């Protein structure tokens, strides 16, 4: 297995680590002297002093660091003496959540949050410099890292050449919570103040995947994001895509389980993935017209409720009445079968479409879902019970009303799109609601 840091999220100016542990010493010992404080301001006397080989830590909120300190409302100061054995330019990298500061010979050279910061300077062989890193965390998870290395302009063609002999290529990309969030100091292409100005995957990532595709090797694209991404080229050209969102500490293991077939995926999209912002109305248009799966009239990249499995499922015997009196409950049954080669989970989804209404109503609306496990060859009957409000619409006064007329009930593994209907992954049936 070969790992190659290809690019950053939005550019190809890649920091390459070249950490030289022996060049950092504190009191004659390799590494740093660490002073831990039981407050976020480095105030008073440290409650813990110890030597540490390097600065690269992650702690959960409130995790016990030592007998005298936990990872909440605390701060740390590391000190060391940097003495290079070769003259040249060196880049120091710092990252800290909540914040981290780098001092060289008593002067602050960089300050960073989770996005990280860098400082490049020239150092002469044998000449020592005092290095200090200050870190503070108030609440939530704690993370801090110091590194040394250099910047390199990564070329998609060069990266592709490095992995061309692999049996398969796994590209992990997407965006980051360091780019999208609330009132963030981010002003780069595609992002402004934590808001996204477009929904496309950063162009540099698509360029790299095009170079990887040219190797002729199968590619898996693992997309990490907290929101929908428009990756139309990838959807058409990459044979496998995993929407991994922002995984927790076991996220890597979970993705590996899916990639190597140790887990049969059964996730379903909780939002619509559009192709482009050009498919959507103005951001300040709050009417919901042509927005979300309920009102979007175009063709999405991936619809709300979409998701694949390593097995296949079919639906049969949709049971429901042809007519229903208003304000009555509706009972629905359907048979679901695992027709593939392995066991798996299916998410059975039920959508309602009101056709006979004078009010604006959704194209379809999810009114129920059940996640079921089926062994290969097994069939289960799945039942839904809808009340009158599930079959109603909202009138112009904002009131819930049930109107008489035609309803379409759709049950299956996704929205009632033509693709799912043609593939027999969804069944639908019309019924009439009569007034009392």
ZAMARZA-539889 format. One record per residue (C-alpha): residue number from 1; residue in one letter; x, y, z negated. Coordinates in nm, 3 decimals, always signed. Each point is the difference from the previous one (the first is absolute). Example, Ala and Ser with C-alpha at 12.3 -4.5 7.8 and 13.67 -1.06 7.14 Angstrom:
2
{site 1 "a" {+1.230 -0.450 -0.780}}
{site 2 "s" {+0.137 +0.344 +0.066}}
END
This chain:
436
{site 1 "x" {+0.000 +0.000 +0.000}}
{site 2 "x" {+0.133 +0.343 +0.100}}
{site 3 "x" {-0.114 +0.332 -0.150}}
{site 4 "x" {+0.069 +0.319 +0.190}}
{site 5 "x" {-0.108 +0.345 -0.118}}
{site 6 "x" {-0.128 +0.133 +0.329}}
{site 7 "x" {-0.142 +0.348 -0.051}}
{site 8 "x" {-0.165 +0.220 -0.256}}
{site 9 "x" {-0.374 +0.053 +0.004}}
{site 10 "x" {+0.009 +0.302 +0.231}}
{site 11 "x" {+0.360 +0.031 +0.126}}
{site 12 "x" {+0.309 -0.203 +0.081}}
{site 13 "x" {+0.251 +0.181 -0.223}}
{site 14 "x" {+0.060 -0.303 -0.221}}
{site 15 "x" {+0.190 -0.001 -0.329}}
{site 16 "x" {+0.232 -0.300 -0.022}}
{site 17 "x" {+0.115 -0.105 -0.345}}
{site 18 "x" {+0.375 -0.038 -0.056}}
{site 19 "x" {+0.010 +0.004 -0.376}}
{site 20 "x" {+0.348 -0.040 -0.149}}
{site 21 "x" {-0.051 -0.106 -0.361}}
{site 22 "x" {+0.370 +0.018 -0.089}}
{site 23 "x" {+0.011 +0.372 +0.088}}
{site 24 "x" {-0.239 +0.090 -0.286}}
{site 25 "x" {+0.134 -0.027 -0.354}}
{site 26 "x" {-0.115 +0.118 -0.342}}
{site 27 "x" {+0.245 -0.016 -0.290}}
{site 28 "x" {+0.223 -0.221 +0.212}}
{site 29 "x" {-0.282 -0.250 +0.069}}
{site 30 "x" {-0.154 -0.047 +0.345}}
{site 31 "x" {-0.349 +0.148 +0.023}}
{site 32 "x" {-0.184 +0.269 -0.195}}
{site 33 "x" {-0.066 +0.098 -0.357}}
{site 34 "x" {-0.377 +0.015 -0.047}}
{site 35 "x" {-0.173 +0.209 -0.268}}
{site 36 "x" {-0.372 -0.072 -0.054}}
{site 37 "x" {-0.232 +0.257 -0.162}}
{site 38 "x" {-0.348 -0.054 -0.146}}
{site 39 "x" {-0.132 +0.312 +0.174}}
{site 40 "x" {-0.014 +0.112 +0.366}}
{site 41 "x" {+0.228 +0.304 -0.052}}
{site 42 "x" {+0.334 -0.153 -0.109}}
{site 43 "x" {-0.046 +0.174 -0.333}}
{site 44 "x" {+0.160 -0.091 -0.332}}
{site 45 "x" {+0.225 -0.297 -0.055}}
{site 46 "x" {-0.021 -0.310 +0.222}}
{site 47 "x" {-0.170 -0.302 -0.156}}
{site 48 "x" {+0.205 -0.238 +0.213}}
{site 49 "x" {+0.350 +0.027 +0.146}}
{site 50 "x" {+0.145 -0.276 +0.216}}
{site 51 "x" {+0.217 -0.071 +0.305}}
{site 52 "x" {-0.172 -0.095 +0.328}}
{site 53 "x" {+0.164 -0.132 +0.316}}
{site 54 "x" {-0.227 +0.194 +0.234}}
{site 55 "x" {-0.319 +0.208 +0.005}}
{site 56 "x" {-0.278 -0.197 +0.166}}
{site 57 "x" {-0.300 -0.057 -0.228}}
{site 58 "x" {-0.374 -0.059 +0.019}}
{site 59 "x" {-0.218 -0.024 -0.309}}
{site 60 "x" {-0.373 -0.036 -0.039}}
{site 61 "x" {-0.191 +0.262 -0.198}}
{site 62 "x" {+0.078 -0.061 -0.367}}
{site 63 "x" {+0.240 -0.287 +0.070}}
{site 64 "x" {+0.248 -0.066 -0.281}}
{site 65 "x" {+0.345 +0.118 +0.108}}
{site 66 "x" {+0.165 -0.071 -0.336}}
{site 67 "x" {-0.104 -0.025 -0.362}}
{site 68 "x" {+0.009 +0.376 -0.034}}
{site 69 "x" {-0.162 +0.117 +0.324}}
{site 70 "x" {-0.279 -0.074 +0.248}}
{site 71 "x" {-0.053 +0.119 +0.357}}
{site 72 "x" {-0.236 +0.289 -0.072}}
{site 73 "x" {+0.072 +0.363 -0.094}}
{site 74 "x" {+0.373 -0.060 +0.008}}
{site 75 "x" {+0.314 +0.127 +0.173}}
{site 76 "x" {+0.351 -0.121 +0.075}}
{site 77 "x" {+0.336 +0.165 +0.067}}
{site 78 "x" {+0.272 -0.198 +0.175}}
{site 79 "x" {+0.360 +0.121 +0.020}}
{site 80 "x" {+0.303 -0.137 +0.181}}
{site 81 "x" {+0.319 +0.109 +0.174}}
{site 82 "x" {+0.021 -0.054 +0.377}}
{site 83 "x" {+0.354 -0.054 +0.132}}
{site 84 "x" {+0.010 -0.104 +0.368}}
{site 85 "x" {+0.284 -0.215 +0.126}}
{site 86 "x" {-0.039 +0.139 +0.353}}
{site 87 "x" {-0.038 +0.363 +0.105}}
{site 88 "x" {-0.314 +0.078 +0.198}}
{site 89 "x" {-0.362 +0.112 +0.000}}
{site 90 "x" {-0.232 -0.174 -0.244}}
{site 91 "x" {-0.376 +0.017 -0.035}}
{site 92 "x" {-0.165 -0.049 -0.338}}
{site 93 "x" {-0.367 -0.101 -0.009}}
{site 94 "x" {-0.239 +0.051 -0.292}}
{site 95 "x" {-0.364 -0.097 -0.044}}
{site 96 "x" {-0.219 +0.016 -0.308}}
{site 97 "x" {-0.361 -0.030 -0.100}}
{site 98 "x" {-0.088 +0.258 -0.152}}
{site 99 "x" {+0.320 +0.196 +0.073}}
{site 100 "x" {+0.376 -0.041 +0.020}}
{site 101 "x" {+0.290 +0.249 +0.024}}
{site 102 "x" {+0.358 -0.043 +0.118}}
{site 103 "x" {+0.288 +0.206 -0.139}}
{site 104 "x" {+0.360 -0.005 +0.123}}
{site 105 "x" {+0.258 +0.170 -0.218}}
{site 106 "x" {-0.281 +0.168 -0.192}}
{site 107 "x" {-0.177 +0.147 +0.306}}
{site 108 "x" {-0.346 -0.119 +0.104}}
{site 109 "x" {+0.025 -0.131 +0.355}}
{site 110 "x" {-0.331 -0.179 +0.053}}
{site 111 "x" {-0.343 -0.041 -0.159}}
{site 112 "x" {-0.241 -0.272 +0.107}}
{site 113 "x" {-0.328 -0.175 -0.061}}
{site 114 "x" {-0.112 -0.324 +0.160}}
{site 115 "x" {+0.104 +0.115 +0.351}}
{site 116 "x" {+0.363 +0.023 -0.105}}
{site 117 "x" {+0.271 +0.257 +0.071}}
{site 118 "x" {+0.354 -0.009 +0.133}}
{site 119 "x" {+0.320 +0.199 -0.048}}
{site 120 "x" {+0.301 -0.032 +0.230}}
{site 121 "x" {+0.345 +0.135 -0.095}}
{site 122 "x" {+0.365 -0.057 +0.072}}
{site 123 "x" {+0.213 -0.166 -0.266}}
{site 124 "x" {+0.376 -0.056 -0.001}}
{site 125 "x" {+0.169 -0.326 -0.088}}
{site 126 "x" {+0.087 -0.017 -0.371}}
{site 127 "x" {-0.182 +0.324 -0.091}}
{site 128 "x" {-0.266 -0.055 -0.268}}
{site 129 "x" {-0.347 +0.153 -0.021}}
{site 130 "x" {-0.239 -0.018 -0.292}}
{site 131 "x" {-0.338 -0.142 +0.111}}
{site 132 "x" {-0.315 +0.049 -0.206}}
{site 133 "x" {-0.349 -0.130 +0.079}}
{site 134 "x" {-0.295 +0.117 -0.206}}
{site 135 "x" {-0.333 -0.179 +0.019}}
{site 136 "x" {-0.343 +0.061 -0.156}}
{site 137 "x" {-0.326 -0.194 -0.002}}
{site 138 "x" {-0.327 +0.086 -0.174}}
{site 139 "x" {-0.247 -0.277 +0.088}}
{site 140 "x" {-0.078 -0.266 +0.257}}
{site 141 "x" {+0.270 -0.224 +0.147}}
{site 142 "x" {+0.361 +0.112 -0.031}}
{site 143 "x" {+0.261 -0.026 +0.275}}
{site 144 "x" {+0.346 +0.151 +0.042}}
{site 145 "x" {+0.290 -0.073 +0.233}}
{site 146 "x" {+0.344 +0.145 +0.077}}
{site 147 "x" {+0.199 -0.114 +0.302}}
{site 148 "x" {+0.298 +0.094 +0.214}}
{site 149 "x" {+0.035 -0.044 +0.374}}
{site 150 "x" {-0.025 +0.176 +0.333}}
{site 151 "x" {-0.252 +0.098 +0.269}}
{site 152 "x" {-0.024 -0.172 +0.335}}
{site 153 "x" {-0.215 +0.081 +0.302}}
{site 154 "x" {-0.176 -0.331 +0.062}}
{site 155 "x" {-0.074 -0.083 +0.364}}
{site 156 "x" {-0.300 -0.225 +0.077}}
{site 157 "x" {+0.209 -0.180 +0.262}}
{site 158 "x" {+0.283 -0.059 -0.248}}
{site 159 "x" {-0.236 -0.131 -0.267}}
{site 160 "x" {-0.167 -0.231 +0.253}}
{site 161 "x" {+0.342 -0.133 +0.102}}
{site 162 "x" {+0.080 -0.084 -0.364}}
{site 163 "x" {-0.305 -0.229 -0.031}}
{site 164 "x" {-0.029 -0.134 +0.356}}
{site 165 "x" {+0.122 -0.346 -0.103}}
{site 166 "x" {-0.266 -0.045 -0.272}}
{site 167 "x" {-0.275 -0.256 +0.050}}
{site 168 "x" {-0.260 +0.261 -0.095}}
{site 169 "x" {+0.005 +0.365 -0.100}}
{site 170 "x" {-0.195 +0.148 -0.291}}
{site 171 "x" {-0.029 +0.378 +0.018}}
{site 172 "x" {-0.120 +0.168 -0.320}}
{site 173 "x" {-0.118 +0.354 +0.062}}
{site 174 "x" {-0.291 +0.236 -0.053}}
{site 175 "x" {-0.002 +0.303 -0.228}}
{site 176 "x" {+0.049 +0.058 -0.371}}
{site 177 "x" {-0.153 +0.153 -0.309}}
{site 178 "x" {+0.305 +0.226 +0.016}}
{site 179 "x" {-0.156 +0.158 +0.310}}
{site 180 "x" {-0.377 -0.009 -0.062}}
{site 181 "x" {-0.150 +0.118 -0.328}}
{site 182 "x" {-0.131 +0.300 -0.187}}
{site 183 "x" {+0.171 +0.338 +0.048}}
{site 184 "x" {+0.341 -0.140 +0.089}}
{site 185 "x" {+0.299 +0.209 +0.123}}
{site 186 "x" {+0.004 -0.180 +0.335}}
{site 187 "x" {+0.028 +0.192 +0.328}}
{site 188 "x" {+0.097 -0.245 +0.277}}
{site 189 "x" {-0.155 -0.120 +0.324}}
{site 190 "x" {-0.332 -0.165 -0.078}}
{site 191 "x" {-0.014 +0.111 -0.364}}
{site 192 "x" {-0.071 +0.333 -0.169}}
{site 193 "x" {-0.013 +0.048 -0.375}}
{site 194 "x" {-0.090 -0.365 -0.054}}
{site 195 "x" {-0.276 +0.008 +0.263}}
{site 196 "x" {+0.031 -0.182 +0.330}}
{site 197 "x" {-0.030 +0.214 +0.311}}
{site 198 "x" {-0.046 -0.305 +0.223}}
{site 199 "x" {-0.070 -0.369 -0.056}}
{site 200 "x" {+0.261 -0.139 +0.237}}
{site 201 "x" {+0.288 -0.218 -0.108}}
{site 202 "x" {+0.318 +0.215 -0.004}}
{site 203 "x" {+0.140 -0.001 +0.355}}
{site 204 "x" {+0.347 -0.118 -0.102}}
{site 205 "x" {-0.151 -0.327 -0.128}}
{site 206 "x" {-0.180 -0.070 +0.326}}
{site 207 "x" {+0.322 +0.072 +0.191}}
{site 208 "x" {+0.186 -0.255 -0.213}}
{site 209 "x" {-0.270 -0.263 +0.045}}
{site 210 "x" {+0.014 +0.050 +0.377}}
{site 211 "x" {+0.375 -0.069 -0.016}}
{site 212 "x" {-0.061 -0.306 -0.218}}
{site 213 "x" {-0.260 -0.129 +0.247}}
{site 214 "x" {+0.255 +0.023 +0.278}}
{site 215 "x" {+0.200 -0.276 -0.172}}
{site 216 "x" {-0.275 -0.245 +0.096}}
{site 217 "x" {-0.023 -0.128 -0.358}}
{site 218 "x" {-0.336 -0.027 -0.182}}
{site 219 "x" {-0.064 +0.298 -0.226}}
{site 220 "x" {-0.209 +0.039 -0.314}}
{site 221 "x" {-0.088 +0.357 -0.096}}
{site 222 "x" {-0.065 +0.049 -0.373}}
{site 223 "x" {-0.170 +0.337 -0.044}}
{site 224 "x" {+0.024 +0.165 -0.343}}
{site 225 "x" {-0.242 +0.289 -0.050}}
{site 226 "x" {-0.265 +0.132 -0.234}}
{site 227 "x" {-0.228 +0.104 +0.284}}
{site 228 "x" {-0.093 -0.094 +0.357}}
{site 229 "x" {+0.272 +0.020 +0.264}}
{site 230 "x" {-0.046 +0.039 +0.375}}
{site 231 "x" {+0.243 -0.248 +0.159}}
{site 232 "x" {-0.158 -0.060 +0.339}}
{site 233 "x" {+0.320 -0.110 +0.178}}
{site 234 "x" {+0.080 -0.245 -0.278}}
{site 235 "x" {-0.351 -0.147 +0.010}}
{site 236 "x" {+0.043 -0.072 +0.371}}
{site 237 "x" {+0.361 -0.120 -0.005}}
{site 238 "x" {+0.090 -0.150 -0.339}}
{site 239 "x" {-0.131 -0.357 -0.046}}
{site 240 "x" {-0.053 +0.019 -0.377}}
{site 241 "x" {-0.080 +0.296 -0.227}}
{site 242 "x" {-0.040 -0.012 -0.378}}
{site 243 "x" {-0.167 +0.297 -0.168}}
{site 244 "x" {+0.173 -0.020 -0.339}}
{site 245 "x" {-0.105 +0.339 -0.149}}
{site 246 "x" {+0.226 +0.100 -0.293}}
{site 247 "x" {+0.093 -0.326 -0.168}}
{site 248 "x" {+0.084 -0.022 -0.368}}
{site 249 "x" {+0.302 -0.173 -0.149}}
{site 250 "x" {-0.115 -0.334 +0.145}}
{site 251 "x" {-0.083 +0.148 +0.340}}
{site 252 "x" {+0.307 -0.144 +0.169}}
{site 253 "x" {-0.077 -0.350 -0.125}}
{site 254 "x" {-0.363 +0.031 +0.113}}
{site 255 "x" {+0.103 +0.107 +0.350}}
{site 256 "x" {+0.252 -0.284 +0.021}}
{site 257 "x" {-0.269 -0.251 -0.103}}
{site 258 "x" {-0.216 +0.118 +0.291}}
{site 259 "x" {+0.288 +0.008 +0.250}}
{site 260 "x" {+0.117 -0.353 -0.081}}
{site 261 "x" {-0.349 -0.149 -0.019}}
{site 262 "x" {-0.005 -0.066 -0.374}}
{site 263 "x" {-0.315 +0.211 -0.028}}
{site 264 "x" {-0.285 +0.027 +0.248}}
{site 265 "x" {-0.086 +0.373 +0.022}}
{site 266 "x" {-0.360 +0.111 -0.048}}
{site 267 "x" {+0.020 +0.377 -0.045}}
{site 268 "x" {-0.248 +0.229 +0.173}}
{site 269 "x" {+0.050 +0.366 +0.086}}
{site 270 "x" {-0.181 +0.237 -0.241}}
{site 271 "x" {+0.031 +0.289 +0.247}}
{site 272 "x" {-0.015 +0.047 +0.377}}
{site 273 "x" {+0.329 +0.013 +0.189}}
{site 274 "x" {-0.044 +0.250 +0.284}}
{site 275 "x" {+0.224 +0.025 +0.304}}
{site 276 "x" {+0.067 +0.373 -0.022}}
{site 277 "x" {-0.116 +0.322 -0.166}}
{site 278 "x" {-0.135 +0.095 +0.344}}
{site 279 "x" {-0.276 -0.257 -0.063}}
{site 280 "x" {-0.116 +0.191 -0.308}}
{site 281 "x" {-0.179 +0.331 -0.058}}
{site 282 "x" {+0.172 +0.300 -0.155}}
{site 283 "x" {+0.131 -0.063 -0.351}}
{site 284 "x" {-0.228 +0.271 -0.141}}
{site 285 "x" {-0.312 -0.148 +0.164}}
{site 286 "x" {-0.181 -0.157 -0.295}}
{site 287 "x" {-0.305 -0.128 +0.188}}
{site 288 "x" {+0.143 -0.358 +0.020}}
{site 289 "x" {-0.092 -0.005 +0.369}}
{site 290 "x" {+0.227 -0.248 +0.180}}
{site 291 "x" {+0.186 -0.075 -0.322}}
{site 292 "x" {+0.033 -0.323 -0.204}}
{site 293 "x" {-0.133 -0.334 +0.120}}
{site 294 "x" {-0.357 +0.112 -0.075}}
{site 295 "x" {-0.002 +0.278 +0.261}}
{site 296 "x" {+0.303 -0.052 +0.226}}
{site 297 "x" {-0.115 -0.053 +0.361}}
{site 298 "x" {+0.341 -0.065 +0.155}}
{site 299 "x" {+0.216 -0.309 +0.009}}
{site 300 "x" {+0.214 -0.024 -0.314}}
{site 301 "x" {+0.348 -0.145 -0.007}}
{site 302 "x" {-0.115 -0.237 -0.275}}
{site 303 "x" {-0.353 +0.027 -0.143}}
{site 304 "x" {-0.098 +0.020 -0.364}}
{site 305 "x" {-0.032 -0.354 -0.135}}
{site 306 "x" {+0.251 -0.145 +0.247}}
{site 307 "x" {+0.255 -0.265 -0.097}}
{site 308 "x" {+0.144 -0.325 +0.132}}
{site 309 "x" {+0.065 -0.343 -0.147}}
{site 310 "x" {+0.219 -0.297 +0.090}}
{site 311 "x" {-0.320 -0.202 +0.035}}
{site 312 "x" {-0.329 +0.067 +0.183}}
{site 313 "x" {-0.360 +0.031 -0.117}}
{site 314 "x" {-0.335 -0.032 +0.175}}
{site 315 "x" {-0.352 +0.108 -0.100}}
{site 316 "x" {-0.326 -0.183 +0.058}}
{site 317 "x" {-0.365 -0.021 -0.115}}
{site 318 "x" {-0.072 +0.359 -0.094}}
{site 319 "x" {-0.319 -0.028 -0.204}}
{site 320 "x" {-0.223 +0.302 -0.068}}
{site 321 "x" {-0.363 +0.097 +0.063}}
{site 322 "x" {-0.113 +0.172 +0.319}}
{site 323 "x" {-0.208 +0.253 -0.191}}
{site 324 "x" {+0.016 +0.158 -0.345}}
{site 325 "x" {-0.236 +0.220 -0.199}}
{site 326 "x" {+0.149 +0.330 -0.109}}
{site 327 "x" {+0.148 +0.015 -0.353}}
{site 328 "x" {+0.055 -0.377 +0.001}}
{site 329 "x" {+0.322 -0.192 -0.054}}
{site 330 "x" {+0.163 -0.178 +0.293}}
{site 331 "x" {+0.165 -0.342 -0.037}}
{site 332 "x" {+0.259 -0.100 +0.259}}
{site 333 "x" {+0.188 -0.331 +0.041}}
{site 334 "x" {+0.277 -0.095 +0.241}}
{site 335 "x" {+0.227 -0.303 +0.047}}
{site 336 "x" {+0.374 +0.070 +0.015}}
{site 337 "x" {+0.248 -0.266 +0.114}}
{site 338 "x" {+0.378 -0.026 +0.000}}
{site 339 "x" {+0.069 -0.133 +0.350}}
{site 340 "x" {+0.377 +0.040 -0.014}}
{site 341 "x" {+0.286 -0.224 -0.108}}
{site 342 "x" {+0.056 +0.134 -0.353}}
{site 343 "x" {-0.197 +0.114 -0.304}}
{site 344 "x" {-0.073 +0.369 -0.032}}
{site 345 "x" {-0.205 +0.286 -0.139}}
{site 346 "x" {-0.264 +0.178 +0.206}}
{site 347 "x" {-0.157 +0.334 -0.087}}
{site 348 "x" {-0.364 -0.026 +0.109}}
{site 349 "x" {-0.135 +0.349 +0.079}}
{site 350 "x" {-0.362 +0.112 +0.038}}
{site 351 "x" {-0.088 +0.317 +0.193}}
{site 352 "x" {-0.336 +0.173 +0.047}}
{site 353 "x" {-0.096 +0.217 +0.298}}
{site 354 "x" {-0.319 +0.209 -0.006}}
{site 355 "x" {-0.128 +0.046 +0.356}}
{site 356 "x" {-0.344 +0.153 -0.058}}
{site 357 "x" {+0.064 +0.314 -0.199}}
{site 358 "x" {-0.036 +0.370 +0.060}}
{site 359 "x" {+0.288 +0.070 -0.234}}
{site 360 "x" {+0.371 -0.010 +0.070}}
{site 361 "x" {+0.108 -0.345 -0.112}}
{site 362 "x" {+0.325 -0.195 +0.021}}
{site 363 "x" {+0.081 -0.208 +0.307}}
{site 364 "x" {+0.034 -0.279 -0.254}}
{site 365 "x" {+0.046 -0.009 -0.375}}
{site 366 "x" {+0.166 -0.265 -0.216}}
{site 367 "x" {-0.258 -0.123 -0.253}}
{site 368 "x" {+0.169 -0.309 -0.138}}
{site 369 "x" {+0.307 -0.220 +0.018}}
{site 370 "x" {+0.123 -0.322 -0.156}}
{site 371 "x" {+0.346 -0.153 -0.001}}
{site 372 "x" {-0.020 -0.377 +0.021}}
{site 373 "x" {+0.259 -0.278 +0.019}}
{site 374 "x" {-0.048 -0.280 +0.251}}
{site 375 "x" {+0.198 -0.316 +0.056}}
{site 376 "x" {+0.065 -0.092 +0.361}}
{site 377 "x" {-0.317 -0.145 +0.149}}
{site 378 "x" {-0.215 +0.115 -0.294}}
{site 379 "x" {-0.329 +0.190 +0.037}}
{site 380 "x" {-0.162 +0.215 -0.269}}
{site 381 "x" {-0.336 +0.176 -0.011}}
{site 382 "x" {+0.042 +0.364 -0.102}}
{site 383 "x" {-0.298 +0.194 -0.134}}
{site 384 "x" {-0.071 +0.372 -0.029}}
{site 385 "x" {-0.287 +0.176 -0.169}}
{site 386 "x" {-0.070 +0.357 +0.113}}
{site 387 "x" {-0.234 +0.235 -0.183}}
{site 388 "x" {-0.207 +0.272 +0.163}}
{site 389 "x" {+0.268 +0.267 -0.054}}
{site 390 "x" {+0.245 -0.210 +0.203}}
{site 391 "x" {-0.241 +0.026 +0.293}}
{site 392 "x" {-0.069 +0.372 -0.042}}
{site 393 "x" {+0.144 +0.319 +0.146}}
{site 394 "x" {+0.061 +0.351 -0.136}}
{site 395 "x" {-0.244 +0.262 +0.128}}
{site 396 "x" {+0.076 +0.366 +0.073}}
{site 397 "x" {-0.081 +0.088 -0.363}}
{site 398 "x" {+0.253 -0.246 -0.134}}
{site 399 "x" {-0.262 -0.249 -0.118}}
{site 400 "x" {+0.013 -0.376 +0.044}}
{site 401 "x" {-0.287 -0.112 +0.220}}
{site 402 "x" {-0.090 -0.331 +0.157}}
{site 403 "x" {-0.141 +0.041 +0.347}}
{site 404 "x" {-0.201 -0.253 +0.190}}
{site 405 "x" {+0.126 -0.133 +0.328}}
{site 406 "x" {+0.287 -0.205 +0.134}}
{site 407 "x" {+0.305 -0.110 -0.199}}
{site 408 "x" {+0.301 -0.199 +0.117}}
{site 409 "x" {+0.170 -0.224 -0.256}}
{site 410 "x" {+0.355 -0.107 +0.093}}
{site 411 "x" {+0.200 -0.257 -0.196}}
{site 412 "x" {+0.353 -0.113 +0.079}}
{site 413 "x" {+0.372 +0.054 -0.040}}
{site 414 "x" {-0.008 +0.365 +0.101}}
{site 415 "x" {-0.208 +0.280 +0.144}}
{site 416 "x" {-0.261 -0.079 +0.269}}
{site 417 "x" {+0.229 +0.089 +0.290}}
{site 418 "x" {-0.025 -0.159 +0.343}}
{site 419 "x" {+0.330 -0.179 -0.055}}
{site 420 "x" {-0.116 -0.172 -0.318}}
{site 421 "x" {-0.338 -0.086 +0.148}}
{site 422 "x" {+0.158 -0.153 +0.311}}
{site 423 "x" {+0.241 -0.204 -0.213}}
{site 424 "x" {-0.290 -0.123 -0.218}}
{site 425 "x" {+0.162 +0.149 -0.307}}
{site 426 "x" {-0.318 +0.188 -0.082}}
{site 427 "x" {-0.373 -0.068 +0.031}}
{site 428 "x" {-0.275 +0.260 +0.013}}
{site 429 "x" {-0.376 -0.008 +0.001}}
{site 430 "x" {-0.272 +0.261 +0.033}}
{site 431 "x" {-0.292 +0.036 -0.238}}
{site 432 "x" {-0.294 +0.237 -0.044}}
{site 433 "x" {-0.075 +0.188 -0.323}}
{site 434 "x" {-0.373 +0.072 -0.042}}
{site 435 "x" {-0.156 +0.256 -0.230}}
{site 436 "x" {-0.222 -0.113 -0.288}}
END
